């Protein structure tokens, strides 16, 4: 296995480890009051204009760019979480810093945020480790990854005052067949109405640094072509089927 990960076996007794919010102060503010106010403002702006309650979502998809770029966009997904019905949050995000053909669990016991710690659900982690399908992400690799961390302040704020646990999962470069295997593992948790799934995705990573610069000139300016790509992704998600992605 590559250095950032190893097979996830039963966790032996060890000191409680916290994953630090390594991107706080750069990708988003590390000031708790300012951060809470920002998220509240974005949620308020995204709320239904007539004041009606949004339909409760069982799963949401939201971006993980710096908050100056995506904070206001995330609110349109998070406004659909009804915290009163949630006791566990599954957080799935891609790996940007190392390659793995599997999904990985954190080696920490909690994720720290400027708004307080989020406790990892050890019971669910134990169940996932028992499947033999998950590797363990080293703390250094976990803290380098931003796709999950950028969601933790939103989760902490939306769920403020309520008892819940977190199930963070880093998703590697998995095949369609492997996706189906993980779907069978996670499906029963999605069926549980006390769980909500947060999927971290920036959709089209366009640019030379991402080795992806597809440009359909028939769509107009570059930004129009990128928007079209994102909308195609949305249409694929709305089918509720994995085939359009493969």
N, C-alpha and C positions, 0 to 999 in steps of 0.2 A: 504494500500500500504506500502511496506517496506520503511524505512527512507530515502534511497537515491533517491526516486522518488515520485512523486505525479501526480495526473491528470493534464494534460496540458489544462488550460483554456485560455481565452483571456488575454494577458499581459497588466497589468495596467501600468500607467506611473510610472517609477522608474529610479533611477540613472543608467547610462550606466555601465554594468558589463562586465569585460574582464576576460576570462579564461587564467590564466597564463600558460606558457610552463613549467610545473612542472618537466618534465623529461630532460629538457635542462641542459647540464653540467654533465650529467651522461649517459643517453642512447645515446646522441649525443652532439656535442659541442655546447656551448652557445655563441661562438664567431662568429659573423655574417660573417666576411670576410673568416674565415676558413671554416665555414659551406657552404657558397656559392661556394668556391673553390672545396670542396669535391664533392658536388653535380654536379658541372660542369664537374669535372674529370670523375665521374662515368657515366654521360650522354654521354660524349665524347667517353669513352671506349665501351659503349653499342651501339653507333651509327652504322648505316650501313656502311660497309667497303668501298663501292663505293661512299659514300657521298650523295646517293639519299635520298629523303625525305620518312620517314616512313608513312605507311597508317594511317590515322586519326582514332583513336579509340573512340567509344561512351562510353565504359566502360573498366576499367582495374582492375586487381586483383594484389595486391602487399603485401609483408609481413610487419610486424610491430615489428620485433625484434630490438635490439640496432643496430645502424648504422655500428658498427664494424663487425657485422654478416650479416646484410641484406641491408646496404646502396647501395652496388654495384648491388645487385639483383633487387632492386626497379627500378633502372634506365632502365632496359629492358622493364618494363611496361610503365614508364613515358615518354619514348622516343616516344611513340605513341600518346601522347596528342599534338594536334595542337592548341596552345593558341589563334591564330587569330580567330578561330571559336567558342571559348568558352566564355560564359558570366556568367556561374553558375556551381559550382562544388558540386555535392552531394557526401558526404563522409560517408560511412557506415562501422562500425566496431563492433566487439562483446564486450560484457561486461565481464571483468575478475574479478571484485571485488564485484558484488552484483547480486542477482538473480531477474529476471523479466520475465514475460511471454509476454511482450510487447516491442515495440520499444520506444525509448525515445529521446526527444529533449533537447538541452542545455538550461540552464537558463541564459546563457551569451549572450551578444550582439555581441561579437567578440572573436576570438581566437588569442591570442598574440603568436608570434613566434620570434626567434632571428632576422628574416628577415623582421619583420614588422607585423602589425595586419591584420587578415583576417576577413572581415565583414560578419556576419551571415545575410542571406537573410530573413528579417522579413516578407516580403510579402508571401514567400513560407511557412515559419513557421506558419503564421496565417492560411493559407489554410490547412496545415497538422493538426494543432490543431482543426480546425473546423470539421474534420472527427471523432473526439472522439476516435481515435485509438492509440494516442500517449500520453505517460506520460512525465513529466518534470523531468530531471535529476538535482539533487542538484549540486551546483557548486563544493562542496568538492568531490563528487563522480565523477564528470566530470573530475576534475583535477587529480584524482587518476588513471583514466583510460588512458592507453597508446596506445590503438589500433588506435584511431583517431589522437592523437597528433603526433605520429611518421610520419604521412603523411603530416602534415602541412608545414614543411620546404620545402619539395619537391614541394608541390602545390605552395607555395609562390615563389619559384625559377623559376619553369617552367612558371608560369603566370606573372612573373615580368614585370612591365610596362604596364600591361593591367588591365582594370577595370572589376572586377568580384565579385561575392558574393559566400559565402560558405553555404552549407546546411548539417551540421553534424547530424548524426543519430546513436545513440547507439542501437545495435540490441540485444535483450534479447534472452532467450531460447524459441524460438517460434516453434509451431507445424507446420506440413505441411499445415494444413488448414489455420492457421494464416498467414503463408508465402504467400499463395495465396491471402489473403485479402490485405496484404501490397503490393503485386505485382500489384493489381488492382489500389491501391492508387498511387503508384509511376510510374506505366507504362506510363501514359501520359507525365510525365516529361522526361522519357527516350526517348520517341518519339520526343521530341524537340531537334533539332540538335544543339541548343545553350547550351545544358546541357551535362556535362560529369559526369559519375559515377565512383568513386574510391571505390573499395571494399577492405577492409583491412583484410587479412587472412594469417596465418602462415601454413595453410594446416594441416599437421599431427603434433599435439602437443605430441610428444613422450617423455615419461619419467615418473618416479615415482611421481614427483611433480604434474603431470597432470593426475595421476591415469590411465595412458594408456601406456602399455608396450607390445603391440601385437608384436609378433616376428614369422614370417614364416621362419623356418630354411631352407626350400626348396629354398629360395631366396639367401642363402649365408650368409655373415656377417650381423650383425644387421643393418648397414647403408644401405645395399642393400635392406633389407626388408622395411625400412623406405622410401627409394627412390621409391620402387614399390608402396607403399601406396600413396605417393604424385602423382605419375603418374596415378594411378587409379582415383584420384580426378580430375586431369586435363582432363582425358578422359570423365569423367562424365560431367564436365563443357562444354566440346566441343560439347556434344550432344545438348546443348541449351534447355534441358528439366530438370525439377526438380525431376522426378521419380527416376533416379539413386541414388539420395541422400536419398530417403525415403524407 
